[in-house]
Amino acid sequence: DMHILQMFAMRHELGLTERQYTDMPRYTGSALNPPTKRSRRRLARLSDVTAVKYDCCVNSCCCFTGPHAEGESCPFCDEPCFGPNHHARQTFSYLPFAPRLRALYGHHQQSEEMRYRAQQPNHEGSEFNDYTDGKYYHQLHTRRIFIEGHGESVLFFSQDTDVALALSADGFNPFKKK
């Protein structure tokens, strides 16, 4: 198990592509075999975080889910979803948020590191190093959270364990799969 974790950590830290990662044994010998599909499944079981694959357009226009789940071609660029072998031409792997968050807060050291936002000094108006330095983030600290139109007694980011999420919904894909 430790070898699997070390190999995945190395890939992440070095920023290796999937091809570079799987080609390693050709250059290093068998001592540094990258994890196989079997070891990936083992890692998923150990971490309780399993990727969900979705079919998507080869041009990253859309994901074939929801109203596009039964589509045969992209509604934006008309590229076919499936190749001649009836397999999706492109897939998108998604790691569900809830298990990832549980894993992060379930690990003591990582949980402490995630509290940096509450432990750092207020930098508003000075150099911008993080989203917590932004004006809007600081304005949220004085606003109550509303759920279904009802104002709660708690303020945004009032607990050390609160997490801010970013959503890109303008069609820009910051992580376009190559």
C-alpha positions as CSV (number, residue, x, y, z in Angstrom):
1,D,0.0,0.0,0.0
2,M,2.8,2.4,0.8
3,H,4.4,1.9,-2.6
4,I,1.1,2.8,-4.3
5,L,0.8,6.0,-2.3
6,Q,4.4,6.9,-2.9
7,M,4.1,6.4,-6.7
8,F,0.9,8.5,-6.9
9,A,2.5,11.2,-4.7
10,M,5.5,11.3,-7.0
11,R,3.3,11.6,-10.1
12,H,1.4,14.5,-8.5
13,E,4.5,16.3,-7.2
14,L,6.3,16.0,-10.5
15,G,3.3,16.9,-12.6
16,L,3.7,13.9,-14.8
17,T,1.1,13.2,-17.5
18,E,-0.5,9.8,-17.6
19,R,1.7,8.8,-20.5
20,Q,4.9,9.9,-18.8
21,Y,3.8,8.0,-15.7
22,T,3.0,4.8,-17.4
23,D,6.2,4.9,-19.6
24,M,8.5,5.1,-16.5
25,P,9.3,1.4,-16.3
26,R,10.8,1.6,-19.8
27,Y,13.4,4.1,-18.4
28,T,13.8,3.0,-14.8
29,G,13.4,-0.8,-14.9
30,S,10.9,-2.7,-12.8
31,A,11.9,-1.2,-9.5
32,L,9.6,1.8,-10.0
33,N,6.6,0.2,-11.6
34,P,3.7,2.7,-11.6
35,P,0.5,1.5,-10.1
36,T,-1.7,-0.7,-12.3
37,K,-5.5,-0.6,-12.6
38,R,-5.6,-3.0,-9.7
39,S,-3.5,-0.7,-7.5
40,R,-5.7,2.2,-8.5
41,R,-8.7,0.3,-7.3
42,R,-6.8,-0.4,-4.1
43,L,-6.0,3.3,-3.6
44,A,-9.7,4.2,-4.2
45,R,-10.7,1.7,-1.5
46,L,-8.0,3.0,0.9
47,S,-9.0,6.7,0.4
48,D,-12.8,6.1,0.0
49,V,-12.6,8.4,-3.0
50,T,-13.6,6.9,-6.3
51,A,-13.6,8.7,-9.6
52,V,-16.8,8.8,-11.6
53,K,-16.4,8.8,-15.4
54,Y,-18.7,10.7,-17.7
55,D,-18.7,10.8,-21.5
56,C,-17.9,14.2,-22.9
57,C,-17.3,16.0,-26.2
58,V,-13.8,15.6,-27.7
59,N,-13.7,19.4,-27.8
60,S,-14.8,19.8,-24.1
61,C,-18.0,21.5,-25.2
62,C,-20.3,19.5,-22.9
63,C,-20.6,16.5,-20.7
64,F,-23.1,13.9,-21.9
65,T,-25.2,13.9,-18.8
66,G,-28.7,15.2,-17.8
67,P,-30.5,16.4,-21.0
68,H,-27.5,15.3,-23.1
69,A,-27.2,11.8,-21.6
70,E,-28.8,10.1,-24.6
71,G,-27.2,12.3,-27.2
72,E,-25.2,10.8,-30.1
73,S,-23.3,14.0,-30.9
74,C,-22.3,17.2,-29.2
75,P,-25.2,19.8,-29.3
76,F,-22.6,22.6,-29.7
77,C,-20.1,21.4,-32.3
78,D,-21.8,18.2,-33.7
79,E,-18.8,16.0,-33.0
80,P,-20.0,12.4,-32.5
81,C,-19.9,11.2,-28.9
82,F,-18.9,7.6,-29.7
83,G,-16.2,6.2,-32.0
84,P,-16.6,3.3,-34.4
85,N,-16.0,0.9,-31.4
86,H,-19.1,2.3,-29.7
87,H,-17.0,3.7,-26.8
88,A,-17.0,7.3,-25.8
89,R,-14.3,9.3,-27.7
90,Q,-13.5,11.3,-24.6
91,T,-14.3,10.9,-20.9
92,F,-14.1,13.2,-18.0
93,S,-13.2,11.8,-14.6
94,Y,-14.8,13.5,-11.6
95,L,-13.9,13.0,-8.0
96,P,-17.1,13.6,-6.0
97,F,-16.7,16.4,-3.5
98,A,-18.2,14.9,-0.3
99,P,-15.8,11.9,0.0
100,R,-12.9,14.2,-0.8
101,L,-13.9,16.6,1.9
102,R,-14.4,13.7,4.4
103,A,-10.9,12.4,3.5
104,L,-9.3,15.9,3.9
105,Y,-10.9,16.5,7.3
106,G,-10.4,12.9,8.4
107,H,-6.6,13.3,8.2
108,H,-5.3,15.3,11.2
109,Q,-2.5,17.1,9.5
110,Q,-4.5,18.0,6.4
111,S,-7.4,19.1,8.6
112,E,-5.1,21.5,10.4
113,E,-3.7,22.8,7.1
114,M,-7.2,23.5,5.8
115,R,-7.8,25.9,8.7
116,Y,-5.1,28.3,7.5
117,R,-7.8,30.8,6.3
118,A,-8.9,31.3,9.9
119,Q,-5.4,31.5,11.3
120,Q,-3.8,33.9,8.9
121,P,-3.9,37.7,9.5
122,N,-6.3,40.0,7.7
123,H,-4.5,41.1,4.5
124,E,-7.4,43.0,2.8
125,G,-6.1,46.0,0.9
126,S,-2.5,44.7,0.8
127,E,-0.9,42.2,-1.5
128,F,-3.3,39.7,-3.0
129,N,-2.0,36.2,-2.3
130,D,-5.2,34.2,-1.8
131,Y,-8.9,34.4,-2.2
132,T,-9.0,35.3,1.5
133,D,-7.3,38.6,0.7
134,G,-10.2,39.7,-1.5
135,K,-12.7,42.5,-0.7
136,Y,-15.8,40.3,-1.3
137,Y,-14.5,37.5,1.0
138,H,-14.1,40.1,3.8
139,Q,-17.5,41.5,3.1
140,L,-19.0,38.0,3.5
141,H,-17.7,37.8,7.1
142,T,-20.4,40.4,8.1
143,R,-23.3,38.8,6.2
144,R,-25.7,36.1,7.5
145,I,-26.2,32.9,5.5
146,F,-29.7,32.6,4.0
147,I,-31.2,29.2,3.4
148,E,-34.5,29.2,1.4
149,G,-35.0,32.9,2.1
150,H,-34.6,32.5,5.9
151,G,-31.6,34.4,7.5
152,E,-29.6,32.1,9.7
153,S,-27.8,33.3,12.8
154,V,-24.5,32.2,11.5
155,L,-22.2,34.4,9.3
156,F,-20.2,33.3,6.3
157,F,-16.9,31.7,7.2
158,S,-17.5,32.1,10.9
159,Q,-16.1,28.7,11.7
160,D,-12.4,27.6,11.2
161,T,-13.7,24.5,9.3
162,D,-15.7,26.4,6.8
163,V,-14.7,25.8,3.1
164,A,-15.0,28.2,0.2
165,L,-15.8,26.7,-3.2
166,A,-15.3,28.2,-6.6
167,L,-17.5,27.3,-9.6
168,S,-16.7,28.1,-13.2
169,A,-20.0,28.1,-15.1
170,D,-19.1,30.4,-18.0
171,G,-18.0,27.5,-20.3
172,F,-14.3,28.0,-19.6
173,N,-12.6,24.8,-18.7
174,P,-9.5,25.5,-16.5
175,F,-8.6,21.8,-16.4
176,K,-9.1,20.8,-20.1
177,K,-8.1,17.2,-20.4
178,K,-5.5,16.7,-23.2
